[in-house]
């Protein structure tokens, strides 16, 4: 347990450790209060069978983590999330979460957080900048990667080149609420056989005058294999813009197959709010419903630009906007 507080400056290196059967978290790093600065690395550790999370790094109440690398750790059968990070109330985090192997995080535990990687950014203008890349996440109790941004916080999260499969809910889930804002790329990921949507973004009442959401979803492969027929009811990419939210989204060069709907953009915003979607160069095939679906409800405005997509052998309408 590494704790920095009251304007302290700490550099922590936690490498090549074996941690198992801990009653709580395997490795815990915490920057709290008074402009504390905590930097370092957590790498090449083997963590298993903990009673809480595998790895936690937190910045609270104007604590700062300006540089943190979480790399090449093996995390297996922890009770909660494999890696959990929270940036809260005026704090900042900048870091890289890369090349970790996370297996069976929160499987059948009923824990409130049981995701492969859980990123929480909330309250008081917190700022979180993370690159989540090259991780393999499987068999978890909820989402593969979950980013939650709330209450005037800002997050710039890139999620690239991860392999995410066999989790109990969506492969990648983005949830923004209450004047939050997020941006980043979701690219080059292979997301398959999860018991939920491949990539799911739920944008709810973010409510500022500028676009709240600006994401690029590019070059991902999203599918369900024939042996997972019961999971073919989910969407490959599902972007749901609701109430007082303004969103710009680009969905390009993805391959999506064996789901229900390939790409679904749903705008259910209030008057004066919108969802702008560029859908380009995707290969959408062999889904049971529509290939590409645009759906506008309430008083919002959905603008879709579609070009250069290949949409074949879907059970519903090829392109329905």
ABEGO torsion letter per residue (X at the ends): XBBBBGGBBBBBBBBGBBBBGBABBABBBBBBEGGBBBBEBBBGBBBBGBABBABBBBBBGGBBBABBBBBGBBBBGBABBABBBBBBGGBBBBBBBBGBBBBGBGBGAGBABBBABBBBBBEGGBBBBBBBBGBBBBGBABBABBBBBBGGBBBBBBBBGBBBBGBABBABBBBBBGGBBBBEBBBGBBBBGBBEBABBBBBBGAGBABBABBBBBBGBBBBBBAAAAAAAABBABBBBBBEBBBBBBBBBGBBBBGBABABBBBBABBBGBBBBBBBBGBBBBGBABBABBBBBBEABBBBBBBBGBBBBGBABBABBX
